[in-house]
Amino acid sequence: MTDATSVSLGGETVKATAAKFTMAAIGFAGTIVFARVLGPAGFGGFYLLFSLVKLGDRAVNGWGTAIMKRFSEAGAPERELIGGQLVFTLGWLGLMGAVSVLASQWLVSYTGLAAAPVLFVVLMSAVTLYEPTDRVVQARGLVGASMWVDTFRSLLTFPLQLALVLLGFGAAGMAYGLAAATFLSLPVLWYFVRTKPMMPSHDTIGSLWSYAKYSIPNSFLGQTYDRFDILLLGYLLAPAAAGQYEVALKLTVPATFVMMAAQSVLMARVSRLHSQGKDVSDDVSNTLAFASIVSIPMFFGAVAMPELLVVTAFGSEYADAAALLVGLALFQIVSTQSGPLTSAIGGIDRPDVNTWISSTTLALNIVLGVALTLAYGAIGVVIATVVAETLRYLLSAYVVSRELPAVELIPRTLLEQVAAAVLMFVLVRPLIDIVTVDRWYQLLAVVGFGAAVYSVALFAISRKLRVTIEGVVRESRLDISSN
């Protein structure tokens, strides 16, 4: 049976990252289409609703994290864990259905969507059935499979959403399309679970709860933190401001793909090795070395041409998002370093520490976010988020350095990425002043040139990158030959 230590960390990360970029291409095309068709108010209204759904599913998500942790350990009662997941999910769906009825009027007024209560229930059902199942696949170490199933879901989502929007459903079409694609993808995901559920014993529930009593609040705190910006903008300003923010955020999302792919493997791998009493420092150090390999050049690219990126892609009505882009790109650099540290802390069975760190950073983000948004508008909430994420990184780094002193927190490879990105900036910035860029294909050519400069420079100066690529290619060939 496959487990997290029987698969390659680098190989699974590469497969998962490839899937992430495929999803990004599909999602980015969809974002441009729907942002233009629905306008800032309708586009922002959908993401306000989806943010509420993602807050509402946190209990199931946190329970799923506990399932993932216990499932990845040696000698886990796998069938009971799957049964515990399904029982908890169904119970939570019933509770959320009641909440949507009681809060129906507020949901409509907050999002501006007349069908918001129904959409809330439909989306909640889809994501709470999908995400915990996805965690089980990741617990086996099959992050590549997990991500490619998610890519399949994206391939279904875009045409379904587009058809429903064009048929006149508006922002509701985006919700129905996403839910339908998610339900259709579930059977594919279950294929990789390969475990029949059974009712969990008292001991299994107790073991799950010992972790879930921290992972559930961690999940809630983490999602509140992740979506606090857009929720605050929707409350203090307007759905249109949330739409501007979402556009800027979408442009920076690819910065996290390598980190998210590696982080999923890292959590299960650290958990398995730690439960066996083995050292995990090399895996954590290697993840930190490459987690920001995309976010660093994206930040320098955003500094070089923020308004050009936003207006060319989304249109002049989203010009205000350019001011948010640089700040969010900086946030992603810090986030891609703090994310693996959070996974490492959870993997060594210290979810209580993550709870404390998440509570502290969220409190800072709320206080600063409200104050700076009232004072400076949407850019204020971005500044607050950068400050809060920096605190998260510092606290997580301190804990990891204490618990896993052999981990290299600032690898040489990270500094080499900064050097390559600076060279890219030096060459791209004058090019923008010389060449007229007012079409998407012209922008794509400039971005491609920058990416080529960064890639060639980094490959030339980073021995670790070259060795890593050689290792992944060698492992891929062995996998192909063995199959």
N, C-alpha and C positions, 0 to 999 in steps of 0.2 A: 504493500500500500504506500502511495506517495506521501512524504511528509516534507516539512520545510527545509530539512537539512539534506535531503536527497536530490534537491534541485540546485542549480547554479544561481547565486545571487545576481551576478552580472548578466547571465543569459536571460533570466526571467525579467530583469529590469529593462533590458534592451527590447524584448518582445512586448512588454507592457508599455514602454515609452512609444514604440512604433504605433501601437494601438491608440494611445492617447493623442498622438499627432494626427492620426487618421480621423479620430473623433473631432479634434479641433477644427480640421478643415471643413468637415460637415457642419459642425456647430457654428463656426464663424460665418459660413455662407448663410445659414439660417438666421443668425443674429442680424446680419445686414438686411436681409429681406424683410424680416418681421419688424425691425426697428423702423424701416422706411414706410412699410405699409400701415402699421398701427400707430406710429407717432410716439413721442415721449410718454404721453399720458397712458395710452393703452399698453405699450411695451412695459412701462414702469409698473402698471397695475398688476400685470401677470407676475412679475418678479417679486412684488410685494406679497402677493398670495403665496407664491412658491416659497418665499422666505418663512412665512408663517407655517406652511406645511413642514418645512425642514426643522423648524423649532418643535412642532408638535410630534414629530417622529423620534425625538431624542431618546425617549425611554427604550424604545425598541432598538435603536441604534446602539445605545450603551449596553443593553442586554446582549446584543449581537457581538459587541466587542468582548464581553465576558465569555461568550460561546467560543469565539475565535481563540482567546487565550487558553482556555481549558482544552479545546479541541487540538491545539498544536502541541500540547504537552505529551510526554511519553506515557503510554498506558491509558489514554483517555477513553471514557465510556461513550463512544461516538454516537451510537443510536439514541441513547438517553439525552445527549446534548441536543441533537436535532429535534427530538420530541419537546424538550424544554423550550426551544426556540419557537416552535409553531404554537404551543399553548399560550405563551406570553404575547406573541404577535396578535393572535385572534382576540384575546382579552383586551388588549390596548386599542384595537380597531373599534370595538364596541364602545369604549369610553370616548374616543375621539368623535364618533358619530353623534353621541349625545351632546358633546361640547359644541359641535357645529350648529346644531339646532338652537341651542341656547344663545349662541353668539352670532346668529345669522345677520341681524341688522347691522351690527358693528363691522362684520366682515365686508358687507356691501359698501358701507360708507368709507371704510379705510382703503379698500383696493380700488373702488370705483367700478367694480364688476358686478353686474346684476345677479349673475349666477354663482357668486363666490361661495356660498355655503355648500352647494352641490359639488363644485369644482374642488373644494377643500377635501371632501370625503373621498372623491374619486382618486385624487392625487395621493392622499394619505394611504389609501388601500394599496396602490401600486408600489409606492416606495417602501412601505413597511414589510411587504412580502419579498421584495427584491433584495434590499440592502443586507439584511442578516444572512440570507442565503449566499450572497456574494462573499461575505466574510468567511464562511465555511470553506469556500473554494480557495480563498487566499490563505486560510489556515493550513491547507495542504501544501502551500508553497506554489500553487498554480496561478500566480499573479498574471502571467501572460494570458492564460485562458480566461481569467476573470475580466481582464481589460478588453479582450477581443469579443467576448460576449457583450460587453458594454458598447463596443463599437458597432456590433450588429444591431443593438438597440438604437443607436444613433442613426444608423442607416434606415431604420423603420420610422424613427421619430420625425425626421425632417419632411419626407413626403406626406405623412399623415397630417402633420401640423399645417403644412402648406395647403393641402387640399381643403381642410376644414376652415382655415382662415379665408381662402378664396371663395368658399361656399357661403360666407357671410357670418361665421361664428365669432369672428374677431379674436380678441385675446382668449376667449374661452376655447377656441379651436386649438390654441397652443397647449392648453391644459389637457384637453381630451386626447390630442395626438400623442403627447408624452405618456399619458396613462396607458393608452392602447398599446403603444410600442413596448412598454415595460411589461405588461401582462403577457404579450406574445413572446417575449424573451425569456420568461421564467422557465419554461420547459428545457430550454437549451442550458441554462445555468444549473438546473437540477441534474442534468446528465453528468456534470463534473462532481457533484456531491456524492453520488453513489452510496448513500447510506440510508437505510430505511429507518424512519423514526419509531421510537417507542416511549412510553410514559417514563419520565425520569424518576429515579428513586429520591428519597429524602436526602441522602448523602450528596447526590449530584446537584440537587437544588441548593443545598447548603454551600457547596463548593462554588457554584455559579454566583450565589448572592454575596459571598465573601469578596468577590471581585466586582460584581455589578453594583454594589452599594457605593462604589467610587466611580466606575466607568459610566454609569447612568448620569450622575451629575457632571462628570467630565464631558460627556457628549453634549449635554444641554449647555454647559458653560462655553464649550468650544464653538457650537453652532451659533449661540447668541453673540459670541465674539466675532465670528466670521461674518454674520449678517447684520450685526448691530448698525453698521454704517448706513446700509440701505433702509433699514427699518426706521432709524432716527431721521433720515432725510425725508422719508414719507410722512413722518409725524410732524416734524418741525417746519418743513418746507412744503413739498408737494410731490405727487407721483412723478411729475415731469423731472424733478431734480433726481429722483431715484433712477429714472431712465437714463439720465446723463451719466450718473455714477456707474450704472450697470454696463454701459457701453465702454467706459474706460477700463472697468474691471475685466471685461471680456477680452480686451486687447492684451492684457497681461497674464491671462490664465495659462497660456503655454509655458510660461516661466516655471510653473510648478510640476510639469509632467514627469520629469526625471525623478524629482524628489518623491512625488506621490507613488510612482511605480516602485522605487527602491524601498520606500517607507513601508509599504504593504508586505514586501518580502522580509524586511528587517524585523518587524514586530513578531512574525511567526518564527523566524529563524532564531532570534534572541531568546524567545520564550522556550523553544525546544532545547537549545544548547544550555540555557540557564537551568532548566529543570533537570538536566543531566550533569550539572556541576562543571560545565566546560566554559572556557573563556570566550567572550563575545566582542572583545575590544577591536579586533581587526575588521570585523563586519561593520561596526559602527563607524570607525575611522574611514573606511573605504566609501561608505555611503555619504558621509560629510564631504569627502573630497570631490564628489561628482554631483551632489544634490543641486548645486547652483550653476551648473554648466550652461544652462539656458537662461536663467534669470539675470545673470550678470550682463551678458551682451544685450539683452532686451532692455535693461535699465539705461545703458548708454545709448541705445537706439532711440528710446523714448526721449531722452535729453536732447538728442540731435534734431528730432523732428516731431514734436508732440502734436501740434495742430494739423500738420500734414497727414499724419497717420489717421487721426480721427475724422477729419472732414472728407478726405479722399474715400475712406471706407464707408462712412455713415451719412455724409451730407452736412451741409452748413448748419442745420438746425441743432446738431450735436456739437457745435464748436466749443461750447462751455466745458465739455468733457476733457478737452486738451489740458486744462489746468490741473485736472485730477490724475492724469495719466502718469506723470513723472513720479508723483508721490506713491501711487499704487505700485509702480514698478520697483521703487526702492523697498516698499513693504515686502514684495515678493522675494527679494534677495534675503532679507532677514528671516522670512517665513520658511524658505527652503533650507535654512540652517537649523532653525528651531524645531522643525517637524521631525527629522530623524532622532533628535535628542528626546522628544516626547515619546516616540515609539520605543526607544531604548529603555526609558524609565518604566514604561508600561510592561515591556517584555521581561524585565527583571522582577516583576511582581510588586511594583510600587505605584499602583494607581492612586494611592492616597497623596503622594507627592504631586502628581499631575493635577489632582483636584485643588490642592493649595495654590499651585502656580496659576492655574486657569482662573481661579477666583480672584487672585490678586491682579492679574492683568486685565480681566474684564472690568473690575471695579475702577481701575485707572482709566480704561478706555471710555467707560460711561461718563465719568466725571469730566475728563478732558474733552470728550466728544461733544457733550451738551454745551459746555462753556465755549469751545472754539467754533462750533457750528453757529451758535447765536451771534458770536462776534464776527466771524469771517465767512459764513456761508458754508457751502459744500466742501471747500478745501480744508476747513477746520476739522471735519471728521476724519479726513485722510491723514492730517498731521497727527491727530490723536492716536490713530491706529498704528502709525509707524513707531511712535513713542512706546505704546503698549507692547507691540511685538518685540521691540528691542529689549524691554524688560523681561518678556517671556524667554527670550534667548539667553539672557544673562543668568536668570535663575536656573533654567534647565542645564546650562553649561556648568554651573557651579555644582549641581547635584550629580551630573555625570562624571565630572572630574573627581568627585569624592567617592562615588560608588564604583566607577570604572576608571581608575587613574591612568591606565595605559592608553586610553582613547586620545587620539590627536585631534584637538578641537579646531585648530587652524592649519589644515594640511598645506603643504607647499603647492599642491595642485590647484588649490583655491586661489592663491596669489598669482599663479600662472594664468588663470582664467581672467583675472582683473587686468593683467598686462596685455593680453590678447584683445580684450574688449576696448581698452584705451587706444590701442593701435587702430582698431576698427573705427572708433569715433573720430580720430584724427584724419582718417582718409574719407569718411562718409560726409562729415559736416561741410567741408568745402564743396563737395560734389553737389549737394543740395542747392547751394548758392549759384552754381554754374548751370545746372540742368533744370529745365522747367518740368515740374512734376504736378500734373493736374488730372491724371487718369490712373485707374487702378493698376494697369499693367506697367506704367512707368514707376509707380510706387513699389510694385513687386520687384522690378529690376533693381532698384536701389537697395531694397531690403536683401535681395539675393546677393548683391555685391558685398554688402556688409557681412552677411553670414559666411560668405566664402572667405573673406579676409580673416575673420575671427577663427574659422575652422582651420585654415592653413597655418595661421600663426600659432594657434594652440597645439596643433599636432607637431609643429616643428620644435617648440620649446618644452613640451611636457613629455618626459620619458614615461611617466606613470600612465598617461593616456594611451600612448602607443602600446605599452605592455598589456593594458586592459583590453584594448581592441583586439590584439592578437589572441588573448585568452578566450574572449567571447567567440571569435571566429573559429578557433580550434574546437571549442565545446560544441558549437553549432554543427560543424562537420561531423563530429563524433555522434551527435544526436541523429543526424541524417543517415549516416552509415549504419547505425544500430537499428534504425527503423526500416 
